[in-house]
Amino acid sequence: MDYIKKEFRFDHLNQARIGDSAHFHVYGLQQKENGSFRLELSSRLSTDASGIAACLDLQTNPRLELEEIMKILKTKMSEDTLLTLQ
């Protein structure tokens, strides 16, 4: 979540609400006493279309196509954010 908050504007998001159109679930990888790993939900946030525009730092009230949103997101993501299993 620290990375997301650093790269995107997330200060206006709410605790998850049913009526919001965009939901973000953040998970952490926890190691159990027996050495195995488990994914645990650490937070749930949500917003609407205007909130997504704010997250992406857009200055207008956009009607964005999926391709444009993906292009903006890809510019903010680094190789460090990819899950790799060895």
N, C-alpha and C positions, 0 to 999 in steps of 0.2 A: 504494500500500500504506500510505503514511503516513495517508491519510484513513481507511482501513478500521480501522487500529489505533487511531486517535483516537476513532472513533465506536462501535466494537465492542470487546469483550474478545477479543483474539486471542493472548494470551501462552501459552495452553495448547495451541495447535495444533501439529501435528507436520509434519515434511516428509512429502509425500504418501505414503500407504500404500495398497496395493490393498484391504485389508479395510475401510477406512473408508467410510461411506455418504455423506459430504459432502466434495467437493473444491473447492478455490479455486485458480484459475489467474490469476496477475497478469501482465499484459502491459504493455510500454512501447512508445511510438511513437518510433522512431529514424529520424533523417534520414540518408540515405546521401550520399556525396560528390557524386553526380550530381543531388542535390536531391529525389529521390523519397523516400518514406517506407516504413518496414517495421515491422510488429509483431514484437516479440521477447518471448519468454517470460522473465519475470524471476524468478518464484518459483512453487512449487506447494506448497500446504498441504492438510491434510485433518484430519477429525475424525469423530466419531460423533454420534448423537442427543443424548447428554448434553453433548457439546462445543458443539453448536449452541445448546442452552439456555444454556450459559455465555456464549457469544458475545452472545446477546440479553439477558444479565443477568437471566435468569429465576431465581427463588429456589426453585422446586420442580422435581421430576422430571416434566416435562409430557408430555402426549400432545396435541400441538398439531395443529390442522387447518391446511392450507395457507393458508386465508384469514387466520387469526390471525397466522401467520408473516409474510405479506405486509404486513399492517397494521402490525406492529412495524417491519419493515424500511423501509416508506415514511416513517415518522416520523423515521427517522435519515438519510434521504437528502435532499440539497439539489439545487437546479437546477445547481449548480456541478459535480455529478458526471455530468451527462448529456453524452454525446458530441454535438457539433454540427459539421457540416461546412459550410464556406462556399465 
